[in-house]
Amino acid sequence: MVVIKKFENTIPVDFGEFELRFVISDENIAKLAGLEKEINGIKEQLDGLKGDIKDLEIIYNLGKDLWVKLFDDEVFEKVYEACDKSAISTLVAIIQTIKGLGDGIQDNYSQDKFLKYLN
């Protein structure tokens, strides 16, 4: 009999007060890759800010859009609350999350790990 060990297929995102679990599925990896490209374009949008109160709405919407695309509306609301309802902190948190998840996937699913099963 062959027994297959089930792999831990999630990466935790720890906010202290709560923890999110990012499931490493094919669909989520593709979604994450798209978001990594998207955050590279955010710099241009942030460069265009005018330094007035309307900028907060732009930052809020950028952060919300990214959180909803990666998880859902409920997670966005939870993170926004955890960030003391700060649009800036919420945007920084999603950028850190996207970059951290990308690094975590590369660490967990390196070519060396696959090759060890072939030798």
C-alpha positions as CSV (number, residue, x, y, z in Angstrom):
1,M,0.0,0.0,0.0
2,V,1.2,3.5,-0.8
3,V,0.3,6.2,1.7
4,I,0.4,9.7,0.4
5,K,1.2,12.4,3.0
6,K,-1.1,15.3,2.7
7,F,0.8,18.5,2.2
8,E,0.1,21.7,4.1
9,N,-1.3,23.6,1.2
10,T,-1.9,27.0,2.9
11,I,0.3,30.0,3.8
12,P,-0.8,31.8,7.0
13,V,-1.1,35.6,7.0
14,D,-0.9,36.6,10.7
15,F,-2.5,39.9,11.9
16,G,-2.0,39.0,15.5
17,E,-5.8,39.5,16.2
18,F,-6.7,37.0,13.5
19,E,-5.0,34.8,10.9
20,L,-5.9,34.4,7.2
21,R,-5.0,31.2,5.3
22,F,-4.1,31.6,1.7
23,V,-4.8,28.3,-0.1
24,I,-2.1,27.4,-2.6
25,S,-4.3,26.3,-5.5
26,D,-3.7,26.7,-9.2
27,E,-6.4,29.4,-9.4
28,N,-5.0,31.3,-6.4
29,I,-1.4,31.2,-7.7
30,A,-2.6,32.6,-11.0
31,K,-4.6,35.3,-9.2
32,L,-1.5,36.2,-7.0
33,A,0.7,36.4,-10.1
34,G,-1.8,38.9,-11.6
35,L,-1.9,40.9,-8.4
36,E,1.9,41.0,-8.3
37,K,1.9,42.7,-11.7
38,E,-0.9,45.0,-10.6
39,I,1.0,46.3,-7.6
40,N,3.9,47.2,-9.8
41,G,1.5,49.6,-11.6
42,I,0.2,51.1,-8.4
43,K,3.4,53.2,-8.0
44,E,2.3,55.2,-11.0
45,Q,-1.1,55.8,-9.5
46,L,0.4,56.9,-6.2
47,D,2.8,59.2,-8.0
48,G,-0.3,61.0,-9.4
49,L,-1.7,61.8,-6.0
50,K,-2.2,65.5,-5.3
51,G,-1.6,65.5,-1.5
52,D,-5.2,66.3,-0.6
53,I,-8.0,64.5,1.3
54,K,-9.4,63.0,-2.0
55,D,-6.2,60.9,-2.1
56,L,-7.5,58.8,0.8
57,E,-10.4,57.7,-1.3
58,I,-8.0,56.6,-4.1
59,I,-5.8,54.8,-1.6
60,Y,-8.8,53.2,0.1
61,N,-10.2,51.9,-3.3
62,L,-6.8,50.6,-4.3
63,G,-6.4,48.6,-1.1
64,K,-10.0,47.4,-1.2
65,D,-9.7,46.2,-4.8
66,L,-6.5,44.2,-4.1
67,W,-7.9,42.6,-0.9
68,V,-11.2,41.6,-2.5
69,K,-9.4,40.2,-5.5
70,L,-7.1,38.1,-3.3
71,F,-9.7,37.1,-0.7
72,D,-13.1,38.8,-0.5
73,D,-15.1,41.8,0.9
74,E,-15.3,40.3,4.4
75,V,-11.5,39.9,4.6
76,F,-11.1,43.5,3.4
77,E,-13.4,44.8,6.2
78,K,-11.6,42.7,8.8
79,V,-8.2,44.0,7.7
80,Y,-9.4,47.6,7.5
81,E,-10.6,47.3,11.1
82,A,-7.3,45.7,12.2
83,C,-5.5,48.6,10.5
84,D,-7.6,51.1,12.6
85,K,-9.6,52.1,9.5
86,S,-6.5,53.5,7.9
87,A,-6.5,53.3,4.1
88,I,-2.8,53.8,4.0
89,S,-2.0,51.0,6.4
90,T,-4.5,48.7,4.6
91,L,-2.8,49.3,1.3
92,V,0.6,48.7,2.8
93,A,-0.7,45.5,4.4
94,I,-2.0,44.1,1.1
95,I,1.3,44.9,-0.7
96,Q,3.2,43.1,2.1
97,T,0.8,40.2,1.9
98,I,1.1,39.8,-1.9
99,K,4.9,40.0,-1.8
100,G,5.1,37.7,1.2
101,L,2.8,35.1,-0.4
102,G,4.8,35.2,-3.6
103,D,8.0,34.6,-1.6
104,G,6.4,31.8,0.4
105,I,5.2,30.0,-2.7
106,Q,8.7,30.1,-4.2
107,D,10.2,28.8,-0.9
108,N,7.7,26.0,-0.5
109,Y,7.6,24.9,-4.1
110,S,11.1,25.2,-5.4
111,Q,12.5,23.0,-8.1
112,D,14.7,21.3,-5.6
113,K,11.7,20.1,-3.6
114,F,10.2,18.5,-6.7
115,L,13.4,16.9,-7.8
116,K,14.0,15.2,-4.4
117,Y,11.0,13.0,-5.2
118,L,12.5,12.0,-8.5
119,N,15.8,10.8,-7.2
